[in-house]
């Protein structure tokens, strides 16, 4: 089996079409010889469910749970970055708050709502399944 040529525009277009058809909003592939990152604008991804409150939060506060869009290994930050991701921290709806990875393929996780990223619901580096809760975001009023 030959390696995929990520410098070929036709290959990138094919990957982008496949992501759009699957409703995935992005893909990141890292290899020793380079990195490819595709972000699909306007993908048909359902936003995380809003809950009136989550365990550990006051009943008057609203929160959103960011869930795993696929099975893989959970990363709080980019595996190549040594920068710590301290909590709590403010996030906007477009911020990448983590990644789910399978091998060298990383799927970025967007906050999807502005608020305060208050806690991790999965251990960094742990395997996660589709729909597993990963982060909790307290919505700003």
Chimera marker file (.cmm) of the C-alpha trace (Angstrom):
<marker_set name="trace">
<marker id="1" x="0.000" y="0.000" z="0.000" r="1" g="1" b="0" radius="0.5"/>
<marker id="2" x="1.410" y="3.374" z="-0.968" r="1" g="1" b="0" radius="0.5"/>
<marker id="3" x="1.311" y="6.487" z="1.210" r="1" g="1" b="0" radius="0.5"/>
<marker id="4" x="-1.319" y="9.134" z="0.516" r="1" g="1" b="0" radius="0.5"/>
<marker id="5" x="0.115" y="12.216" z="-1.223" r="1" g="1" b="0" radius="0.5"/>
<marker id="6" x="-1.175" y="15.131" z="0.869" r="1" g="1" b="0" radius="0.5"/>
<marker id="7" x="0.471" y="17.657" z="-1.451" r="1" g="1" b="0" radius="0.5"/>
<marker id="8" x="-1.902" y="16.634" z="-4.290" r="1" g="1" b="0" radius="0.5"/>
<marker id="9" x="-4.822" y="19.132" z="-4.604" r="1" g="1" b="0" radius="0.5"/>
<marker id="10" x="-7.123" y="16.359" z="-5.867" r="1" g="1" b="0" radius="0.5"/>
<marker id="11" x="-6.454" y="14.327" z="-2.712" r="1" g="1" b="0" radius="0.5"/>
<marker id="12" x="-7.171" y="17.348" z="-0.502" r="1" g="1" b="0" radius="0.5"/>
<marker id="13" x="-10.387" y="18.058" z="-2.421" r="1" g="1" b="0" radius="0.5"/>
<marker id="14" x="-11.477" y="14.418" z="-2.036" r="1" g="1" b="0" radius="0.5"/>
<marker id="15" x="-10.780" y="14.499" z="1.727" r="1" g="1" b="0" radius="0.5"/>
<marker id="16" x="-12.673" y="17.800" z="2.069" r="1" g="1" b="0" radius="0.5"/>
<marker id="17" x="-15.699" y="16.404" z="0.224" r="1" g="1" b="0" radius="0.5"/>
<marker id="18" x="-15.661" y="13.296" z="2.419" r="1" g="1" b="0" radius="0.5"/>
<marker id="19" x="-15.515" y="15.441" z="5.577" r="1" g="1" b="0" radius="0.5"/>
<marker id="20" x="-18.417" y="17.578" z="4.381" r="1" g="1" b="0" radius="0.5"/>
<marker id="21" x="-20.497" y="14.508" z="3.494" r="1" g="1" b="0" radius="0.5"/>
<marker id="22" x="-19.833" y="13.037" z="6.941" r="1" g="1" b="0" radius="0.5"/>
<marker id="23" x="-20.659" y="16.318" z="8.705" r="1" g="1" b="0" radius="0.5"/>
<marker id="24" x="-17.169" y="16.606" z="10.209" r="1" g="1" b="0" radius="0.5"/>
<marker id="25" x="-15.936" y="20.167" z="10.714" r="1" g="1" b="0" radius="0.5"/>
<marker id="26" x="-12.218" y="19.508" z="10.415" r="1" g="1" b="0" radius="0.5"/>
<marker id="27" x="-9.340" y="17.102" z="10.252" r="1" g="1" b="0" radius="0.5"/>
<marker id="28" x="-5.687" y="17.304" z="11.147" r="1" g="1" b="0" radius="0.5"/>
<marker id="29" x="-3.088" y="14.811" z="9.967" r="1" g="1" b="0" radius="0.5"/>
<marker id="30" x="0.466" y="15.010" z="11.315" r="1" g="1" b="0" radius="0.5"/>
<marker id="31" x="3.353" y="12.994" z="9.931" r="1" g="1" b="0" radius="0.5"/>
<marker id="32" x="7.100" y="13.373" z="10.323" r="1" g="1" b="0" radius="0.5"/>
<marker id="33" x="7.316" y="14.915" z="6.824" r="1" g="1" b="0" radius="0.5"/>
<marker id="34" x="4.535" y="17.464" z="7.298" r="1" g="1" b="0" radius="0.5"/>
<marker id="35" x="1.102" y="18.369" z="8.549" r="1" g="1" b="0" radius="0.5"/>
<marker id="36" x="-2.281" y="18.784" z="6.847" r="1" g="1" b="0" radius="0.5"/>
<marker id="37" x="-5.174" y="20.604" z="8.464" r="1" g="1" b="0" radius="0.5"/>
<marker id="38" x="-8.582" y="20.958" z="6.808" r="1" g="1" b="0" radius="0.5"/>
<marker id="39" x="-11.281" y="23.075" z="8.438" r="1" g="1" b="0" radius="0.5"/>
<marker id="40" x="-14.696" y="22.934" z="6.800" r="1" g="1" b="0" radius="0.5"/>
<marker id="41" x="-16.737" y="26.111" z="7.122" r="1" g="1" b="0" radius="0.5"/>
<marker id="42" x="-20.454" y="25.595" z="7.612" r="1" g="1" b="0" radius="0.5"/>
<marker id="43" x="-20.271" y="21.871" z="8.332" r="1" g="1" b="0" radius="0.5"/>
<marker id="44" x="-23.526" y="20.242" z="9.415" r="1" g="1" b="0" radius="0.5"/>
<marker id="45" x="-22.417" y="19.463" z="12.964" r="1" g="1" b="0" radius="0.5"/>
<marker id="46" x="-25.055" y="19.593" z="15.665" r="1" g="1" b="0" radius="0.5"/>
<marker id="47" x="-23.984" y="21.820" z="18.560" r="1" g="1" b="0" radius="0.5"/>
<marker id="48" x="-23.403" y="20.152" z="21.917" r="1" g="1" b="0" radius="0.5"/>
<marker id="49" x="-26.474" y="19.778" z="24.068" r="1" g="1" b="0" radius="0.5"/>
<marker id="50" x="-27.211" y="22.617" z="26.473" r="1" g="1" b="0" radius="0.5"/>
<marker id="51" x="-28.250" y="21.501" z="29.906" r="1" g="1" b="0" radius="0.5"/>
<marker id="52" x="-29.975" y="23.644" z="32.550" r="1" g="1" b="0" radius="0.5"/>
<marker id="53" x="-27.229" y="22.680" z="34.965" r="1" g="1" b="0" radius="0.5"/>
<marker id="54" x="-24.624" y="20.008" z="35.327" r="1" g="1" b="0" radius="0.5"/>
<marker id="55" x="-23.414" y="18.184" z="38.430" r="1" g="1" b="0" radius="0.5"/>
<marker id="56" x="-21.182" y="20.442" z="40.491" r="1" g="1" b="0" radius="0.5"/>
<marker id="57" x="-22.601" y="23.694" z="39.088" r="1" g="1" b="0" radius="0.5"/>
<marker id="58" x="-25.200" y="25.896" z="40.737" r="1" g="1" b="0" radius="0.5"/>
<marker id="59" x="-28.733" y="25.163" z="39.466" r="1" g="1" b="0" radius="0.5"/>
<marker id="60" x="-29.068" y="28.764" z="38.213" r="1" g="1" b="0" radius="0.5"/>
<marker id="61" x="-26.163" y="28.410" z="35.791" r="1" g="1" b="0" radius="0.5"/>
<marker id="62" x="-26.414" y="26.905" z="32.317" r="1" g="1" b="0" radius="0.5"/>
<marker id="63" x="-23.727" y="24.725" z="30.848" r="1" g="1" b="0" radius="0.5"/>
<marker id="64" x="-22.820" y="22.990" z="27.616" r="1" g="1" b="0" radius="0.5"/>
<marker id="65" x="-21.081" y="19.644" z="27.415" r="1" g="1" b="0" radius="0.5"/>
<marker id="66" x="-18.635" y="19.158" z="24.534" r="1" g="1" b="0" radius="0.5"/>
<marker id="67" x="-18.866" y="15.530" z="23.415" r="1" g="1" b="0" radius="0.5"/>
<marker id="68" x="-16.545" y="13.345" z="21.366" r="1" g="1" b="0" radius="0.5"/>
<marker id="69" x="-17.566" y="13.383" z="17.673" r="1" g="1" b="0" radius="0.5"/>
<marker id="70" x="-15.804" y="10.044" z="17.101" r="1" g="1" b="0" radius="0.5"/>
<marker id="71" x="-13.905" y="7.351" z="18.946" r="1" g="1" b="0" radius="0.5"/>
<marker id="72" x="-10.209" y="7.967" z="19.554" r="1" g="1" b="0" radius="0.5"/>
<marker id="73" x="-7.733" y="9.262" z="22.109" r="1" g="1" b="0" radius="0.5"/>
<marker id="74" x="-8.617" y="12.505" z="23.898" r="1" g="1" b="0" radius="0.5"/>
<marker id="75" x="-6.081" y="15.360" z="23.879" r="1" g="1" b="0" radius="0.5"/>
<marker id="76" x="-6.640" y="18.594" z="25.808" r="1" g="1" b="0" radius="0.5"/>
<marker id="77" x="-4.126" y="20.431" z="23.613" r="1" g="1" b="0" radius="0.5"/>
<marker id="78" x="-2.270" y="19.704" z="20.428" r="1" g="1" b="0" radius="0.5"/>
<marker id="79" x="0.065" y="16.748" z="21.085" r="1" g="1" b="0" radius="0.5"/>
<marker id="80" x="3.000" y="18.671" z="19.565" r="1" g="1" b="0" radius="0.5"/>
<marker id="81" x="2.470" y="21.634" z="21.929" r="1" g="1" b="0" radius="0.5"/>
<marker id="82" x="3.908" y="21.720" z="25.427" r="1" g="1" b="0" radius="0.5"/>
<marker id="83" x="1.709" y="24.677" z="26.442" r="1" g="1" b="0" radius="0.5"/>
<marker id="84" x="-0.436" y="23.799" z="29.476" r="1" g="1" b="0" radius="0.5"/>
<marker id="85" x="-4.215" y="24.244" z="29.153" r="1" g="1" b="0" radius="0.5"/>
<marker id="86" x="-5.231" y="25.688" z="32.522" r="1" g="1" b="0" radius="0.5"/>
<marker id="87" x="-8.839" y="25.654" z="33.700" r="1" g="1" b="0" radius="0.5"/>
<marker id="88" x="-11.034" y="27.549" z="34.139" r="1" g="1" b="0" radius="0.5"/>
<marker id="89" x="-10.522" y="29.708" z="31.039" r="1" g="1" b="0" radius="0.5"/>
<marker id="90" x="-12.701" y="31.806" z="28.769" r="1" g="1" b="0" radius="0.5"/>
<marker id="91" x="-13.472" y="30.410" z="25.322" r="1" g="1" b="0" radius="0.5"/>
<marker id="92" x="-15.350" y="31.682" z="22.288" r="1" g="1" b="0" radius="0.5"/>
<marker id="93" x="-17.536" y="29.553" z="20.064" r="1" g="1" b="0" radius="0.5"/>
<marker id="94" x="-14.764" y="29.224" z="17.443" r="1" g="1" b="0" radius="0.5"/>
<marker id="95" x="-11.955" y="28.235" z="19.851" r="1" g="1" b="0" radius="0.5"/>
<marker id="96" x="-10.380" y="24.817" z="19.561" r="1" g="1" b="0" radius="0.5"/>
<marker id="97" x="-10.529" y="23.357" z="23.074" r="1" g="1" b="0" radius="0.5"/>
<marker id="98" x="-9.016" y="19.940" z="22.388" r="1" g="1" b="0" radius="0.5"/>
<marker id="99" x="-8.596" y="17.092" z="19.918" r="1" g="1" b="0" radius="0.5"/>
<marker id="100" x="-9.705" y="13.512" z="19.427" r="1" g="1" b="0" radius="0.5"/>
<marker id="101" x="-7.018" y="11.520" z="17.660" r="1" g="1" b="0" radius="0.5"/>
<marker id="102" x="-6.688" y="8.192" z="15.920" r="1" g="1" b="0" radius="0.5"/>
<marker id="103" x="-3.059" y="7.502" z="15.067" r="1" g="1" b="0" radius="0.5"/>
<marker id="104" x="-1.706" y="10.595" z="13.317" r="1" g="1" b="0" radius="0.5"/>
<marker id="105" x="-5.175" y="11.943" z="12.537" r="1" g="1" b="0" radius="0.5"/>
<marker id="106" x="-6.461" y="14.662" z="14.881" r="1" g="1" b="0" radius="0.5"/>
<marker id="107" x="-10.007" y="16.003" z="14.850" r="1" g="1" b="0" radius="0.5"/>
<marker id="108" x="-10.185" y="19.467" z="16.451" r="1" g="1" b="0" radius="0.5"/>
<marker id="109" x="-12.921" y="20.061" z="19.029" r="1" g="1" b="0" radius="0.5"/>
<marker id="110" x="-14.510" y="23.512" z="18.957" r="1" g="1" b="0" radius="0.5"/>
<marker id="111" x="-16.180" y="25.076" z="21.967" r="1" g="1" b="0" radius="0.5"/>
<marker id="112" x="-19.307" y="25.840" z="19.837" r="1" g="1" b="0" radius="0.5"/>
<marker id="113" x="-20.495" y="28.284" z="22.519" r="1" g="1" b="0" radius="0.5"/>
<marker id="114" x="-18.839" y="31.209" z="24.282" r="1" g="1" b="0" radius="0.5"/>
<marker id="115" x="-18.342" y="30.820" z="27.996" r="1" g="1" b="0" radius="0.5"/>
<marker id="116" x="-15.918" y="29.561" z="30.606" r="1" g="1" b="0" radius="0.5"/>
<marker id="117" x="-14.343" y="26.148" z="30.137" r="1" g="1" b="0" radius="0.5"/>
<marker id="118" x="-14.773" y="24.951" z="33.702" r="1" g="1" b="0" radius="0.5"/>
<marker id="119" x="-13.746" y="21.322" z="33.820" r="1" g="1" b="0" radius="0.5"/>
<marker id="120" x="-12.570" y="18.232" z="32.013" r="1" g="1" b="0" radius="0.5"/>
<marker id="121" x="-14.974" y="15.307" z="31.950" r="1" g="1" b="0" radius="0.5"/>
<marker id="122" x="-12.447" y="12.845" z="30.481" r="1" g="1" b="0" radius="0.5"/>
<marker id="123" x="-8.815" y="12.181" z="31.353" r="1" g="1" b="0" radius="0.5"/>
<marker id="124" x="-6.231" y="13.599" z="28.913" r="1" g="1" b="0" radius="0.5"/>
<marker id="125" x="-4.777" y="10.777" z="26.811" r="1" g="1" b="0" radius="0.5"/>
<marker id="126" x="-7.678" y="8.442" z="27.612" r="1" g="1" b="0" radius="0.5"/>
<marker id="127" x="-9.535" y="6.521" z="24.918" r="1" g="1" b="0" radius="0.5"/>
<marker id="128" x="-13.032" y="7.939" z="24.318" r="1" g="1" b="0" radius="0.5"/>
<marker id="129" x="-16.041" y="6.771" z="22.340" r="1" g="1" b="0" radius="0.5"/>
<marker id="130" x="-18.518" y="8.617" z="20.165" r="1" g="1" b="0" radius="0.5"/>
<marker id="131" x="-20.642" y="10.931" z="22.316" r="1" g="1" b="0" radius="0.5"/>
<marker id="132" x="-18.506" y="10.664" z="25.458" r="1" g="1" b="0" radius="0.5"/>
<marker id="133" x="-18.519" y="13.945" z="27.442" r="1" g="1" b="0" radius="0.5"/>
<marker id="134" x="-15.117" y="15.698" z="27.285" r="1" g="1" b="0" radius="0.5"/>
<marker id="135" x="-15.496" y="19.289" z="28.539" r="1" g="1" b="0" radius="0.5"/>
<marker id="136" x="-18.008" y="21.411" z="30.387" r="1" g="1" b="0" radius="0.5"/>
<marker id="137" x="-18.515" y="25.047" z="29.414" r="1" g="1" b="0" radius="0.5"/>
<marker id="138" x="-20.419" y="27.371" z="31.717" r="1" g="1" b="0" radius="0.5"/>
<marker id="139" x="-22.375" y="29.753" z="29.501" r="1" g="1" b="0" radius="0.5"/>
<marker id="140" x="-22.015" y="33.489" z="29.979" r="1" g="1" b="0" radius="0.5"/>
<marker id="141" x="-25.179" y="35.420" z="30.721" r="1" g="1" b="0" radius="0.5"/>
<link id1="1" id2="2" r="1" g="1" b="0" radius="0.2"/>
<link id1="2" id2="3" r="1" g="1" b="0" radius="0.2"/>
<link id1="3" id2="4" r="1" g="1" b="0" radius="0.2"/>
<link id1="4" id2="5" r="1" g="1" b="0" radius="0.2"/>
<link id1="5" id2="6" r="1" g="1" b="0" radius="0.2"/>
<link id1="6" id2="7" r="1" g="1" b="0" radius="0.2"/>
<link id1="7" id2="8" r="1" g="1" b="0" radius="0.2"/>
<link id1="8" id2="9" r="1" g="1" b="0" radius="0.2"/>
<link id1="9" id2="10" r="1" g="1" b="0" radius="0.2"/>
<link id1="10" id2="11" r="1" g="1" b="0" radius="0.2"/>
<link id1="11" id2="12" r="1" g="1" b="0" radius="0.2"/>
<link id1="12" id2="13" r="1" g="1" b="0" radius="0.2"/>
<link id1="13" id2="14" r="1" g="1" b="0" radius="0.2"/>
<link id1="14" id2="15" r="1" g="1" b="0" radius="0.2"/>
<link id1="15" id2="16" r="1" g="1" b="0" radius="0.2"/>
<link id1="16" id2="17" r="1" g="1" b="0" radius="0.2"/>
<link id1="17" id2="18" r="1" g="1" b="0" radius="0.2"/>
<link id1="18" id2="19" r="1" g="1" b="0" radius="0.2"/>
<link id1="19" id2="20" r="1" g="1" b="0" radius="0.2"/>
<link id1="20" id2="21" r="1" g="1" b="0" radius="0.2"/>
<link id1="21" id2="22" r="1" g="1" b="0" radius="0.2"/>
<link id1="22" id2="23" r="1" g="1" b="0" radius="0.2"/>
<link id1="23" id2="24" r="1" g="1" b="0" radius="0.2"/>
<link id1="24" id2="25" r="1" g="1" b="0" radius="0.2"/>
<link id1="25" id2="26" r="1" g="1" b="0" radius="0.2"/>
<link id1="26" id2="27" r="1" g="1" b="0" radius="0.2"/>
<link id1="27" id2="28" r="1" g="1" b="0" radius="0.2"/>
<link id1="28" id2="29" r="1" g="1" b="0" radius="0.2"/>
<link id1="29" id2="30" r="1" g="1" b="0" radius="0.2"/>
<link id1="30" id2="31" r="1" g="1" b="0" radius="0.2"/>
<link id1="31" id2="32" r="1" g="1" b="0" radius="0.2"/>
<link id1="32" id2="33" r="1" g="1" b="0" radius="0.2"/>
<link id1="33" id2="34" r="1" g="1" b="0" radius="0.2"/>
<link id1="34" id2="35" r="1" g="1" b="0" radius="0.2"/>
<link id1="35" id2="36" r="1" g="1" b="0" radius="0.2"/>
<link id1="36" id2="37" r="1" g="1" b="0" radius="0.2"/>
<link id1="37" id2="38" r="1" g="1" b="0" radius="0.2"/>
<link id1="38" id2="39" r="1" g="1" b="0" radius="0.2"/>
<link id1="39" id2="40" r="1" g="1" b="0" radius="0.2"/>
<link id1="40" id2="41" r="1" g="1" b="0" radius="0.2"/>
<link id1="41" id2="42" r="1" g="1" b="0" radius="0.2"/>
<link id1="42" id2="43" r="1" g="1" b="0" radius="0.2"/>
<link id1="43" id2="44" r="1" g="1" b="0" radius="0.2"/>
<link id1="44" id2="45" r="1" g="1" b="0" radius="0.2"/>
<link id1="45" id2="46" r="1" g="1" b="0" radius="0.2"/>
<link id1="46" id2="47" r="1" g="1" b="0" radius="0.2"/>
<link id1="47" id2="48" r="1" g="1" b="0" radius="0.2"/>
<link id1="48" id2="49" r="1" g="1" b="0" radius="0.2"/>
<link id1="49" id2="50" r="1" g="1" b="0" radius="0.2"/>
<link id1="50" id2="51" r="1" g="1" b="0" radius="0.2"/>
<link id1="51" id2="52" r="1" g="1" b="0" radius="0.2"/>
<link id1="52" id2="53" r="1" g="1" b="0" radius="0.2"/>
<link id1="53" id2="54" r="1" g="1" b="0" radius="0.2"/>
<link id1="54" id2="55" r="1" g="1" b="0" radius="0.2"/>
<link id1="55" id2="56" r="1" g="1" b="0" radius="0.2"/>
<link id1="56" id2="57" r="1" g="1" b="0" radius="0.2"/>
<link id1="57" id2="58" r="1" g="1" b="0" radius="0.2"/>
<link id1="58" id2="59" r="1" g="1" b="0" radius="0.2"/>
<link id1="59" id2="60" r="1" g="1" b="0" radius="0.2"/>
<link id1="60" id2="61" r="1" g="1" b="0" radius="0.2"/>
<link id1="61" id2="62" r="1" g="1" b="0" radius="0.2"/>
<link id1="62" id2="63" r="1" g="1" b="0" radius="0.2"/>
<link id1="63" id2="64" r="1" g="1" b="0" radius="0.2"/>
<link id1="64" id2="65" r="1" g="1" b="0" radius="0.2"/>
<link id1="65" id2="66" r="1" g="1" b="0" radius="0.2"/>
<link id1="66" id2="67" r="1" g="1" b="0" radius="0.2"/>
<link id1="67" id2="68" r="1" g="1" b="0" radius="0.2"/>
<link id1="68" id2="69" r="1" g="1" b="0" radius="0.2"/>
<link id1="69" id2="70" r="1" g="1" b="0" radius="0.2"/>
<link id1="70" id2="71" r="1" g="1" b="0" radius="0.2"/>
<link id1="71" id2="72" r="1" g="1" b="0" radius="0.2"/>
<link id1="72" id2="73" r="1" g="1" b="0" radius="0.2"/>
<link id1="73" id2="74" r="1" g="1" b="0" radius="0.2"/>
<link id1="74" id2="75" r="1" g="1" b="0" radius="0.2"/>
<link id1="75" id2="76" r="1" g="1" b="0" radius="0.2"/>
<link id1="76" id2="77" r="1" g="1" b="0" radius="0.2"/>
<link id1="77" id2="78" r="1" g="1" b="0" radius="0.2"/>
<link id1="78" id2="79" r="1" g="1" b="0" radius="0.2"/>
<link id1="79" id2="80" r="1" g="1" b="0" radius="0.2"/>
<link id1="80" id2="81" r="1" g="1" b="0" radius="0.2"/>
<link id1="81" id2="82" r="1" g="1" b="0" radius="0.2"/>
<link id1="82" id2="83" r="1" g="1" b="0" radius="0.2"/>
<link id1="83" id2="84" r="1" g="1" b="0" radius="0.2"/>
<link id1="84" id2="85" r="1" g="1" b="0" radius="0.2"/>
<link id1="85" id2="86" r="1" g="1" b="0" radius="0.2"/>
<link id1="86" id2="87" r="1" g="1" b="0" radius="0.2"/>
<link id1="87" id2="88" r="1" g="1" b="0" radius="0.2"/>
<link id1="88" id2="89" r="1" g="1" b="0" radius="0.2"/>
<link id1="89" id2="90" r="1" g="1" b="0" radius="0.2"/>
<link id1="90" id2="91" r="1" g="1" b="0" radius="0.2"/>
<link id1="91" id2="92" r="1" g="1" b="0" radius="0.2"/>
<link id1="92" id2="93" r="1" g="1" b="0" radius="0.2"/>
<link id1="93" id2="94" r="1" g="1" b="0" radius="0.2"/>
<link id1="94" id2="95" r="1" g="1" b="0" radius="0.2"/>
<link id1="95" id2="96" r="1" g="1" b="0" radius="0.2"/>
<link id1="96" id2="97" r="1" g="1" b="0" radius="0.2"/>
<link id1="97" id2="98" r="1" g="1" b="0" radius="0.2"/>
<link id1="98" id2="99" r="1" g="1" b="0" radius="0.2"/>
<link id1="99" id2="100" r="1" g="1" b="0" radius="0.2"/>
<link id1="100" id2="101" r="1" g="1" b="0" radius="0.2"/>
<link id1="101" id2="102" r="1" g="1" b="0" radius="0.2"/>
<link id1="102" id2="103" r="1" g="1" b="0" radius="0.2"/>
<link id1="103" id2="104" r="1" g="1" b="0" radius="0.2"/>
<link id1="104" id2="105" r="1" g="1" b="0" radius="0.2"/>
<link id1="105" id2="106" r="1" g="1" b="0" radius="0.2"/>
<link id1="106" id2="107" r="1" g="1" b="0" radius="0.2"/>
<link id1="107" id2="108" r="1" g="1" b="0" radius="0.2"/>
<link id1="108" id2="109" r="1" g="1" b="0" radius="0.2"/>
<link id1="109" id2="110" r="1" g="1" b="0" radius="0.2"/>
<link id1="110" id2="111" r="1" g="1" b="0" radius="0.2"/>
<link id1="111" id2="112" r="1" g="1" b="0" radius="0.2"/>
<link id1="112" id2="113" r="1" g="1" b="0" radius="0.2"/>
<link id1="113" id2="114" r="1" g="1" b="0" radius="0.2"/>
<link id1="114" id2="115" r="1" g="1" b="0" radius="0.2"/>
<link id1="115" id2="116" r="1" g="1" b="0" radius="0.2"/>
<link id1="116" id2="117" r="1" g="1" b="0" radius="0.2"/>
<link id1="117" id2="118" r="1" g="1" b="0" radius="0.2"/>
<link id1="118" id2="119" r="1" g="1" b="0" radius="0.2"/>
<link id1="119" id2="120" r="1" g="1" b="0" radius="0.2"/>
<link id1="120" id2="121" r="1" g="1" b="0" radius="0.2"/>
<link id1="121" id2="122" r="1" g="1" b="0" radius="0.2"/>
<link id1="122" id2="123" r="1" g="1" b="0" radius="0.2"/>
<link id1="123" id2="124" r="1" g="1" b="0" radius="0.2"/>
<link id1="124" id2="125" r="1" g="1" b="0" radius="0.2"/>
<link id1="125" id2="126" r="1" g="1" b="0" radius="0.2"/>
<link id1="126" id2="127" r="1" g="1" b="0" radius="0.2"/>
<link id1="127" id2="128" r="1" g="1" b="0" radius="0.2"/>
<link id1="128" id2="129" r="1" g="1" b="0" radius="0.2"/>
<link id1="129" id2="130" r="1" g="1" b="0" radius="0.2"/>
<link id1="130" id2="131" r="1" g="1" b="0" radius="0.2"/>
<link id1="131" id2="132" r="1" g="1" b="0" radius="0.2"/>
<link id1="132" id2="133" r="1" g="1" b="0" radius="0.2"/>
<link id1="133" id2="134" r="1" g="1" b="0" radius="0.2"/>
<link id1="134" id2="135" r="1" g="1" b="0" radius="0.2"/>
<link id1="135" id2="136" r="1" g="1" b="0" radius="0.2"/>
<link id1="136" id2="137" r="1" g="1" b="0" radius="0.2"/>
<link id1="137" id2="138" r="1" g="1" b="0" radius="0.2"/>
<link id1="138" id2="139" r="1" g="1" b="0" radius="0.2"/>
<link id1="139" id2="140" r="1" g="1" b="0" radius="0.2"/>
<link id1="140" id2="141" r="1" g="1" b="0" radius="0.2"/>
</marker_set>
